[in-house]
Amino acid sequence: MAKDYFEHNVLELLKNIDYCFKDNVNLAGLILFCSAIDIMAWLSRDQLDSDATRNDFVRWVNEFMLPGSGLACTAEELYSARCNIIHSYAPEWGTGVNRRERETRKIIFVWVKGRGEIPQSHVNKQTEKNKTVFVYTDELVNSLKTAIERFNGSLSFSRALSELVYERSEKYFNFIS
């Protein structure tokens, strides 16, 4: 039953991310996207840690999402973007940038499908060469889906991880609509 809670809730989350982007509710879609990574990192964090951290997010993205994804950003850049989106409901952060964020490129999310042409309004935002990376949201979502498939696959190879994930899922996701 615990596995069912996990699988049902992850599928529901992915479905809602797809709905948001399909209906051009892009910032909400990005929030759900970032939350999905937070959830996966939280589920798989060390058993002794009470909360997921930045390092858990970065580790999960590096292990499951970035390999073979073709994404032009790093896990650290995604984490900075995550903070910007979740804490300010905007794809760009204000002036109070911490040291770590100054060391990463700013992600500009591109809503066009695939490798379509980047709108000139986005290109004009690039003020310093090599300080900005463009990320297509459909590629981002596809890489998340692949990452979750990889993560699910890893559960069958690690009994300790699967028990941890399913135990947490049963405890916190114990609802199926």
C-alpha positions in Angstrom: 0.0 0.0 0.0 2.8 2.4 0.8 4.1 2.0 -2.8 0.7 2.9 -4.1 0.7 6.1 -2.0 4.0 7.1 -3.5 3.1 6.2 -7.1 -0.3 7.8 -7.0 0.9 11.1 -5.5 3.9 11.4 -7.8 1.7 10.7 -10.9 -0.8 13.3 -9.7 1.9 15.9 -9.2 3.3 15.3 -12.7 -0.2 15.5 -14.2 -0.7 18.9 -12.5 2.6 20.2 -13.8 1.6 19.2 -17.3 -1.8 20.9 -16.8 -0.2 24.1 -15.7 2.1 24.4 -18.7 -0.5 23.2 -21.1 -2.8 26.0 -19.9 0.0 28.6 -19.8 -0.1 28.9 -16.0 3.7 29.0 -16.1 4.8 30.3 -12.8 2.5 27.9 -11.0 3.9 25.1 -13.2 7.4 26.1 -12.2 6.4 26.1 -8.5 5.0 22.6 -8.8 8.2 21.6 -10.8 10.4 22.9 -8.0 8.2 21.3 -5.4 8.4 18.0 -7.1 12.2 18.0 -6.8 11.9 19.1 -3.2 9.6 16.2 -2.5 11.8 13.7 -4.2 14.8 15.0 -2.4 12.9 15.0 0.9 11.7 11.4 0.4 15.2 10.2 -0.3 17.1 12.3 2.2 19.3 10.6 4.9 17.2 8.8 7.5 18.8 10.8 10.3 17.9 14.2 8.7 14.6 15.7 9.7 14.4 18.1 6.8 15.6 18.2 3.2 18.3 20.8 2.5 19.8 22.6 -0.5 22.4 19.8 -0.6 19.6 17.2 -0.9 18.0 19.1 -3.8 21.3 19.4 -5.6 22.3 15.8 -5.0 18.9 14.5 -6.3 19.1 16.7 -9.4 22.7 15.7 -10.1 22.0 12.0 -9.6 18.7 11.6 -11.4 17.8 14.6 -13.5 20.8 16.1 -15.2 22.6 13.1 -16.6 21.6 12.8 -20.3 19.0 15.6 -20.0 20.7 18.1 -22.3 19.7 20.9 -19.9 22.1 23.8 -20.1 21.9 24.6 -16.3 23.5 23.1 -13.2 21.8 21.7 -10.1 23.0 24.8 -8.2 21.5 27.1 -10.8 18.2 25.2 -10.6 18.3 25.5 -6.8 18.8 29.3 -7.0 15.9 29.5 -9.5 13.8 27.4 -7.2 14.4 29.8 -4.3 13.5 32.8 -6.6 10.3 31.2 -7.9 9.0 29.8 -4.6 9.9 32.7 -2.4 9.1 35.6 -4.7 6.7 34.0 -7.3 8.9 35.4 -10.0 11.5 33.8 -12.3 13.9 36.5 -11.3 15.2 37.3 -7.8 15.4 40.8 -6.3 18.5 42.7 -5.3 19.2 40.8 -2.1 21.2 38.1 -3.7 23.5 35.9 -1.5 27.1 35.0 -2.4 26.2 31.5 -3.7 23.6 32.9 -6.1 26.1 35.5 -7.5 28.4 32.5 -8.4 25.7 30.8 -10.5 24.2 32.0 -13.8 20.6 33.3 -13.8 18.1 31.0 -15.5 15.6 32.6 -17.9 12.8 30.1 -18.5 11.5 30.0 -22.1 7.9 28.9 -22.5 8.1 28.1 -26.3 8.1 24.4 -27.1 11.4 22.6 -27.9 14.2 24.6 -29.4 12.0 27.4 -30.8 13.4 30.8 -31.2 13.9 32.7 -28.0 11.8 35.8 -27.9 13.8 39.1 -28.3 12.4 40.4 -25.0 14.2 37.5 -23.2 17.4 38.0 -25.1 17.5 41.7 -24.1 17.4 40.6 -20.5 20.9 39.0 -20.9 23.0 41.9 -19.5 26.3 40.0 -19.0 27.6 37.3 -21.3 27.8 33.9 -19.6 25.7 35.1 -16.6 22.4 33.8 -18.0 21.2 30.4 -19.2 18.0 29.9 -21.2 16.0 26.8 -20.2 13.0 25.5 -22.1 10.3 24.5 -19.8 9.1 21.6 -21.8 12.7 20.2 -21.7 12.7 20.8 -18.0 9.5 18.9 -17.4 10.7 16.0 -19.6 13.9 15.8 -17.7 11.9 15.7 -14.4 9.8 12.8 -15.7 12.9 10.9 -16.8 14.5 11.6 -13.4 11.5 10.3 -11.5 11.6 7.1 -13.7 15.3 6.7 -12.8 14.5 7.3 -9.2 11.7 4.7 -9.3 14.2 2.3 -10.9 16.7 2.9 -8.2 14.1 1.9 -5.6 14.2 -1.7 -7.0 18.0 -1.8 -6.5 18.1 -0.4 -3.0 16.0 -2.1 -0.4 17.0 0.5 2.3 16.0 3.4 0.0 12.7 1.9 -1.1 11.8 1.1 2.5 12.6 4.7 3.5 10.7 6.2 0.6 7.6 4.0 1.0 7.6 4.5 4.7 7.6 8.2 4.3 5.0 8.0 1.6 2.7 6.0 3.7 3.1 8.3 6.7 2.7 11.6 4.7 0.9 10.8 1.5 -1.7 8.4 3.0 -4.6 9.7 0.8 -5.7 8.5 -2.5 -8.6 10.3 -4.2 
